[in-house]
């Protein structure tokens, strides 16, 4: 690995880590700097521009919506001034479910379309991959009874997360990529096209 490639990989990883730290800390001004101006965010509960994502995240933060992220290892495919970064992550959300305060933990990957513009790496598109999740009452003595029909109507990789988000008022996208299947295969194909000069 040459020095330029090493610098690029470090800058991309730094951006991935700053995304999680600044978003979860509510440091919105610095959070905006990880995105390019045309950046887009895809999530279970939101799909749109980076600016819209920051706005609705701030609104949720003010209302007490609790969503946190924890990062693991990152794998980066570089092609000149473009890159795809995949980062192991967990999303942890706390909220009321059927009258019981619960934590949902969802494990997956951030699949990020990066581009270097004006000497700066930034996120053009973030598409999480949702691999598996679980729900637990905060009070282990509490009894939680879920609506099985609602739960099983969501994809397996994020059904508990989607259930909680639906119950607190969000409209959840039902065809997000998981560990396997046509949605994630289509995402991988888009990633390959991005590295070859195509659109995100």
N, C-alpha and C positions, 0 to 999 in steps of 0.2 A: 504494500500500500504506500503510495507516494504521499508527500506532505500535504498537497492540496486536497487529496481525497480524505485524508485524516482530518483536516480542518473542516471540510464539508460535513463529514459524519458527526463530528463533535457539535457543530452548529445546529444540525438537525435534531440531534438528541437533546441538546440544550433547549430548543424550542418546544419539543414534546414535553419535557419536564416543566418548563415555565407555564405551558398551557394548563396543566393540572394544578400547580401550586397557586398561580394567580387567579384562576377561575374559582377554586375552592375557598380562597382567602377573600374573595370579593374585591380583588385589586383590578378593577375594570379597565382603568387607563392602560396599565401595562399588559393586561390580557389582550387588548385590541392589537398590540404590536406583534403578536405571534401570527396574525392573519395577513394575507394580502388583501387589497381593497375589494377584490371580487371573491373573497373566501366564502365558502359555504359549509354549513354544519348539518349533518344528518343525525338524528337521534330518534329514539322511540317516540318521544313526546314533542319533538320539534324538527322541522325541516325548512331551512331557509338560509338567508345571508348571515354572515358573521355579525354584522351590526344588529340585525333583528335578534340573533341568538343572545348577544350581550344584553340587549334591552329586556328580553323576557327572562333571562337569568337574573338580572338585577331585580326585576319585579318579584320573582319567586323568592329571592334572597330576603327582600323586604317583608314578604308574607310569612317567612319562616320555613320555606321549602328547604329540606336538608338533603343535598346530593353531594357526595364526596367521591374522589377518585384516588386509587392507589396504583402505581405503575410497577411493572416488572421489566424484563429485558426487551431490547429493541433490535430488530433486524432491518437493515436499510439496503435497498437496491438503488444504486446510483446510475444515472445516464446523463452525463454532462450537467446541465443546469436543472435537471429534473430528478426526482427521487420518489420512491414509495417507501414509507416507513411503517412497519408493523410493530406495535408495542403491546405486550401483555398488560392487562389492566383488570381491576375490579371497580365496579360502580356500586356504591353503598348508598341506599336511600332509606330514610326513616319517615314514617307517616302512619296515619290512622287507617286501619283496615278492619271493616266490620266491627268498629267500636274498640278495637284493640291496637295499642301502639306497637308497631312492628318495624323490624329492620329487614330490608331485602338486600342481598348481595348477589351481584351478577358478574360472572367472570367471562372475559373475552379478550378482544384485541381492538386497539385503535388502528385503523387502516387509513393512512394519511397520504394524500397527494401533495407533494412539496414542489416548489419551484424557487429558483434563485433569480431574483430580479434586483437590479441595481446593487449587486453585491450582497444582498440579504436573502436568506432562506425564509420562506413563510408558507403557511398552510393555505392551499387552494381549496381543498375539500377534505373533510374528516368524515369517514364512514365507519362507525363501530361495527364489529362483528360480535354477536352475542352467542356465547357458547353454552353456558348453563347458569342457573340461578336457584336461589332458595329464599324462603321467608321464615322468620322467627319472631315470636313475640318478644318485646324488650323485657317484659316480666315473664320468666319461664313458667310461672304458675298459672298464667292466663290461658284460657281456652280460645283457640281461633278456629272458626268454621268458615270455610270459603265456599263460594258459589262455584260448583264444579263445572257447570256449563260455561260460565264466563271464563274461568281459568283455562279450560281446555280449548277455548276458541283462539288462544294466542299461541304463537310458535314456542316450541319447547325451550329454546335457549334463553327466552326472556319472559316467560309467561307470568312469573310471580312479580317481576318488576312492572310489567304491563298492567297487571291486576291492581297493584297499589296505585300506579299513576292514573288509571281509569277511575278508581274510587275517590281520588282527591281532585278529579275534575279535568284531567288532560285527555285529549283524543290521541290514541296511540296508533302508530303505523304498524300494520300487521304483516308486512313482508320484508322485514329487515334480514340481512344475511346472518346465518348461524354457522356452526362448525362445518356442516355438510349441506349439500343441496344446490339447486340451480341458482339461488340468489347469490351465494358466495362465489360460485364458479363464474357468474357474470361479473362480479366485482373484480375477481382476479384478472379476467380478460380486459376489463377497463384499465386496470393497473398496468398491464403489459402494453396496452395501446398508449397510455400516458407516457411511459418511458420511451416509446417509439415516436413521440411527437404529436399524438392525438389529443383530443379533449378529455377532460376528467370525467 
